[in-house]
Each structure stands twice: as C-alpha cells, then as structure tokens.
Amino acid sequence: MQEQEEIAVEIDQGKSLVIRLQGSAEAEDSQKLFYELNGQPRAVRIDKAGAKSAQARPTAAEGDPDQIGAPMPGMVSRIAVKVGDVVSKGDPLISLEAMKMETVIAAPRDATIKQVLVASGVTVNGKDLLVVLGD
C-alpha cells in the first residue's frame, strides 16, 4: 500500500473495515506502520526478522505458445523438468496444489525447456509465468 491509500476489507457479509495507511517509520530491527481503521488512528510494529518480502512474478504473455503460465493460484508441489530437457506434447512439466487438489501442467507441444522460473514449494498466482519453451 502507498501512503494515504485506502482499502476496504470485507470481514463478513455486509461488514467491512476501511483501512488507510498514514505513514511508516523504520528502525533497525522493525518497522512501525501508522494507519486509520474506520477513521481511528492505530499503529503496529512489524519485526523485520519475521517479515517476508513479496516478490512480483512475471506473467505469461497471452497468445505466446512458448510461455506456460499457472492456470490458477496454488503451490508448486513438483517440478518434473529442468533447463535443457527435451519434452514431448503431454509430458508433465509442473504440478500445482490448490484446495487439496493437484493439477499437472503438461507440455502443449514438443519442445526444449528454455527456462524454469519457479521452485518447489513456491506459491504462485494465476497466469504467473512458470516455464518458457524453446525449439
């Protein structure tokens, strides 16, 4: 969130909280965020040791047959290929887990693996770029 940005979080049907980030202060081992919750000023301290940074992932270009994107959000449970592998149409590339179900992403054509952009255990969003194919 950017300073002065406001979001509404629905916590129950018909009940939402309005949060506006007012600012932040950095310390060596923590960060303090100042915000308004439904108009009331609040502050929270976040330990840097426990914080994980968000990493933006590239998305698969729509219409590019060489870019394999995630069909849905999920966790990468298995990677069946590595860079340089030659795959045939239908060969498994990556398995995703979501809501206790596993989805196998298969090669759409015969190709060579040019790039693998994820690792096992990583959580991805729908359309995140997973694998790039080459000839």
Secondary structure, DSSP 4 states (H G I P E B T S, - for coil): --TT-EEEEEEETTEEEEEEEEEEEE-SSEEEEEEEETTEEEEEEEETTT-------PBPPTT-TTEEE-SSSEEEEEE---TT-EE-TT-EEEEEEETTEEEEEE-SSSEEEEEE---TT-EE-TTBEEEEEE-
